[in-house]
């Protein structure tokens, strides 16, 4: 069983509250808009990290992380991208590929809106962890954590932080 912490849209923000949850995970996945490599460096000091760059990320971040990250976690085919849309409204950049070769778990960020929903047509689960940084329109900072055990995605939990100032 692998314990995953999923976050996105840090926009250069990392603190001890986030890192407390990083320490509890086996792996951390970041769905883009990292903002500053200090964020991913802090995470990588503690746990393995899989990440993608987002639309605000500079050339240093884009050199370190891909636009799309597709991999297997235990028996689950995972695809992470920053601007991916969601079921029935996938972004044009990924739409054809996701229809032709759907993963089991499709993760995106960008919207700052936490969303977990099935795509019954493509037989996948879509996750967007919302935004854990302090920049953007969101009122509550959020992350997700869950487990992958073989082919089973389970124990999904929403982590909420204080309302933004």
ABEGO torsion letter per residue (X at the ends): XBBBBBBBGAGGBBBAAAAAAAAABABBBBAEGAGBAAAAAAAAAABBBBBBBBAABBAAAAAABBABBBBBBEABBBBBBABAEBBGABBAAAAAAAAABBBABBBBBGAGBBBBBBBAAAGBBBBBAEBABABEABABBBBBBBBBBEABBBGBBBBBBBBBX
